[in-house]
Amino acid sequence: MQRRELLLGLGAGLLTARTVLAQAPSGPHSLPPLAYAPNALEPHIDTRTMELHHGRHHAAYVNNLNTALKDHGEAAKLPLQDLLAKLAELPESIRTAVRNNGGGHANHSMFWSIMGPGGGQPAGALAEAIQRDFGGFDKLQEQFNAAGLRVFGSGWVFVTVDGAGKLAIVTRPNQDTPLMEGGRVLFGNDVWEHAYYLLYQNRRGDYLKAWWNVVNWAEVAKRYEAAKAGKLSI
């Protein structure tokens, strides 16, 4: 019976995800596909969490963002990073919706892109920057995990990067992002409960430690070089 209920639950979840996508209002923003299967990050991030997180949570941010922008043509034309950087200039009637849903769209689009199976460690210029700015990879992990644990409630922990390649750890509540201050994110981890609760329950620290096993350092290195070249978007 437990197995049957689990399979039924998975099927219902996938159906709901497809329904969300099918009912999505048209607009300038779309849900990016995963570059890997939902089960590719097992055992560190479970399949069910990936299906719900991408197909329902992220899809909802995209849908809500398009809805907010549908009567605001000039704002709808802006690239996502510019839209978020110009929040204060947006009509007050859509500012909160863009902040929450545009931020959620940007954060999650980055999140999926910097993960993948395989794990490993940073190398080359990125590893040198981590050594310079944090004292090494182990120290980066310690400081990043500690910052993630300090986030009260829902939010994100990020490593930011400037045009000179300097790195720093910052946190933001809810779906806020350094993009809203004109900054750039090298990589980050989602510490909302929906990112880990099915597998880790309230053990956020265990999730933070396990997450390093699914960081795609080749992709992070590409983002690092793009940031130094002034070409990193979200």
C-alpha positions as semicolon CSV with decimal commas, in nm:
position;residue;x (nm);y (nm);z (nm)
1;M;0,000;0,000;0,000
2;Q;0,280;0,243;0,082
3;R;0,445;0,179;-0,255
4;R;0,113;0,228;-0,436
5;E;0,048;0,554;-0,252
6;L;0,398;0,676;-0,332
7;L;0,355;0,603;-0,702
8;L;0,017;0,772;-0,705
9;G;0,167;1,074;-0,533
10;L;0,449;1,096;-0,784
11;G;0,204;1,072;-1,072
12;A;-0,019;1,339;-0,925
13;G;0,279;1,567;-0,872
14;L;0,396;1,529;-1,230
15;L;0,043;1,589;-1,359
16;T;0,016;1,905;-1,152
17;A;0,352;2,025;-1,284
18;R;0,238;1,966;-1,642
19;T;-0,088;2,148;-1,569
20;V;0,098;2,447;-1,428
21;L;0,309;2,465;-1,744
22;A;0,011;2,419;-1,974
23;Q;-0,179;2,702;-1,804
24;A;0,121;2,938;-1,799
25;P;0,035;3,284;-1,932
26;S;0,239;3,382;-2,235
27;G;0,507;3,638;-2,176
28;P;0,874;3,722;-2,210
29;H;0,992;3,479;-1,943
30;S;0,993;3,100;-1,956
31;L;1,090;2,808;-1,737
32;P;1,438;2,686;-1,836
33;P;1,460;2,310;-1,881
34;L;1,688;2,110;-1,654
35;A;2,014;2,007;-1,818
36;Y;1,996;1,673;-1,637
37;A;1,730;1,426;-1,529
38;P;1,540;1,498;-1,204
39;N;1,702;1,192;-1,045
40;A;2,057;1,290;-1,147
41;L;2,139;1,455;-0,813
42;E;2,045;1,153;-0,601
43;P;2,119;1,076;-0,321
44;H;2,203;1,433;-0,224
45;I;1,886;1,592;-0,366
46;D;1,598;1,352;-0,417
47;T;1,399;1,313;-0,736
48;R;1,067;1,415;-0,586
49;T;1,210;1,741;-0,453
50;M;1,360;1,822;-0,793
51;E;1,028;1,756;-0,969
52;L;0,833;1,977;-0,730
53;H;1,098;2,246;-0,699
54;H;1,149;2,292;-1,072
55;G;0,812;2,195;-1,218
56;R;0,591;2,367;-0,962
57;H;0,777;2,624;-0,750
58;H;0,992;2,771;-1,025
59;A;0,713;2,742;-1,281
60;A;0,485;2,942;-1,052
61;Y;0,742;3,224;-1,025
62;V;0,763;3,243;-1,404
63;N;0,386;3,239;-1,446
64;N;0,333;3,507;-1,183
65;L;0,607;3,726;-1,329
66;N;0,454;3,711;-1,677
67;T;0,114;3,793;-1,529
68;A;0,255;4,097;-1,348
69;L;0,421;4,225;-1,666
70;K;0,141;4,160;-1,916
71;D;0,016;4,522;-1,914
72;H;0,359;4,681;-1,877
73;G;0,524;4,649;-2,215
74;E;0,839;4,851;-2,148
75;A;0,921;4,656;-1,832
76;A;0,848;4,330;-2,011
77;K;1,115;4,413;-2,271
78;L;1,392;4,437;-2,011
79;P;1,636;4,148;-1,957
80;L;1,568;3,989;-1,619
81;Q;1,884;4,126;-1,456
82;D;1,797;4,480;-1,567
83;L;1,436;4,442;-1,457
84;L;1,550;4,347;-1,107
85;A;1,811;4,623;-1,092
86;K;1,539;4,879;-1,174
87;L;1,281;4,768;-0,918
88;A;1,255;5,116;-0,770
89;E;1,158;5,255;-1,112
90;L;0,873;5,009;-1,169
91;P;0,509;5,103;-1,105
92;E;0,426;5,043;-0,741
93;S;0,137;4,818;-0,844
94;I;0,375;4,549;-0,979
95;R;0,693;4,615;-0,780
96;T;0,635;4,352;-0,512
97;A;0,524;4,088;-0,763
98;V;0,834;4,149;-0,975
99;R;1,058;4,146;-0,670
100;N;0,924;3,815;-0,544
101;N;0,867;3,634;-0,872
102;G;1,141;3,791;-1,081
103;G;1,383;3,724;-0,799
104;G;1,258;3,367;-0,771
105;H;1,298;3,317;-1,146
106;A;1,654;3,455;-1,150
107;N;1,765;3,268;-0,839
108;H;1,631;2,934;-0,956
109;S;1,759;2,972;-1,312
110;M;2,106;3,022;-1,167
111;F;2,055;2,737;-0,920
112;W;1,972;2,469;-1,178
113;S;2,258;2,577;-1,403
114;I;2,533;2,545;-1,142
115;M;2,437;2,195;-1,031
116;G;2,489;1,853;-1,186
117;P;2,603;1,501;-1,103
118;G;2,968;1,436;-1,029
119;G;3,078;1,681;-0,764
120;G;3,449;1,756;-0,742
121;Q;3,634;2,075;-0,659
122;P;3,707;2,408;-0,830
123;A;4,024;2,441;-1,035
124;G;4,228;2,700;-1,221
125;A;4,159;3,072;-1,183
126;L;3,844;3,003;-0,982
127;A;4,035;2,794;-0,728
128;E;4,295;3,069;-0,703
129;A;4,024;3,327;-0,634
130;I;3,872;3,104;-0,366
131;Q;4,212;3,066;-0,203
132;R;4,271;3,441;-0,215
133;D;3,929;3,552;-0,086
134;F;3,837;3,272;0,156
135;G;4,161;3,097;0,245
136;G;4,083;2,782;0,046
137;F;3,795;2,557;-0,057
138;D;3,741;2,411;0,290
139;K;3,717;2,759;0,439
140;L;3,471;2,863;0,169
141;Q;3,249;2,567;0,253
142;E;3,264;2,642;0,626
143;Q;3,179;3,010;0,583
144;F;2,910;2,945;0,322
145;N;2,739;2,675;0,528
146;A;2,750;2,891;0,841
147;A;2,592;3,179;0,652
148;G;2,322;2,947;0,518
149;L;2,241;2,827;0,868
150;R;2,205;3,186;0,987
151;V;1,932;3,266;0,734
152;F;1,614;3,298;0,940
153;G;1,317;3,137;0,770
154;S;1,339;3,134;0,391
155;G;1,616;3,275;0,176
156;W;1,940;3,218;-0,011
157;V;2,314;3,213;0,050
158;F;2,526;3,338;-0,240
159;V;2,883;3,384;-0,348
160;T;2,894;3,710;-0,538
161;V;3,158;3,815;-0,790
162;D;3,256;4,160;-0,914
163;G;3,419;4,266;-1,238
164;A;3,765;4,222;-1,093
165;G;3,685;3,864;-0,992
166;K;3,663;3,930;-0,618
167;L;3,434;3,691;-0,430
168;A;3,218;3,744;-0,122
169;I;2,949;3,553;0,068
170;V;2,613;3,724;0,119
171;T;2,264;3,613;0,220
172;R;1,926;3,743;0,114
173;P;1,575;3,679;0,252
174;N;1,290;3,532;0,052
175;Q;1,365;3,556;-0,323
176;D;1,579;3,867;-0,304
177;T;1,904;3,860;-0,500
178;P;2,218;4,075;-0,529
179;L;2,097;4,152;-0,882
180;M;1,859;4,397;-0,717
181;E;2,160;4,610;-0,618
182;G;2,334;4,566;-0,950
183;G;2,556;4,284;-0,821
184;R;2,633;3,951;-0,981
185;V;2,595;3,601;-0,839
186;L;2,866;3,342;-0,903
187;F;2,664;3,064;-0,739
188;G;2,420;3,016;-0,457
189;N;2,212;2,770;-0,260
190;D;1,842;2,777;-0,189
191;V;1,768;2,742;0,184
192;W;1,390;2,761;0,158
193;E;1,247;2,448;0,319
194;H;1,095;2,338;-0,011
195;A;1,451;2,284;-0,140
196;Y;1,533;2,014;0,114
197;Y;1,250;1,924;0,351
198;L;1,134;1,597;0,192
199;L;1,477;1,441;0,238
200;Y;1,634;1,635;0,525
201;Q;1,329;1,759;0,720
202;N;1,459;2,035;0,951
203;R;1,826;1,936;0,915
204;R;1,932;2,232;0,704
205;G;2,295;2,182;0,806
206;D;2,298;1,831;0,658
207;Y;2,149;1,962;0,335
208;L;2,408;2,240;0,311
209;K;2,692;1,993;0,356
210;A;2,550;1,743;0,106
211;W;2,482;2,010;-0,155
212;W;2,851;2,055;-0,235
213;N;2,844;1,709;-0,394
214;V;2,625;1,838;-0,677
215;V;2,796;2,169;-0,760
216;N;2,904;2,180;-1,126
217;W;3,240;2,352;-1,097
218;A;3,294;2,366;-1,472
219;E;2,979;2,576;-1,502
220;V;3,076;2,794;-1,205
221;A;3,414;2,854;-1,368
222;K;3,238;2,969;-1,687
223;R;3,031;3,211;-1,480
224;Y;3,348;3,340;-1,314
225;E;3,513;3,417;-1,648
226;A;3,191;3,574;-1,778
227;A;3,175;3,800;-1,471
228;K;3,531;3,921;-1,524
229;A;3,447;3,992;-1,888
230;G;3,135;4,187;-1,788
231;K;2,909;3,931;-1,958
232;L;2,745;3,749;-1,665
233;S;2,369;3,807;-1,665
234;I;2,182;3,614;-1,397
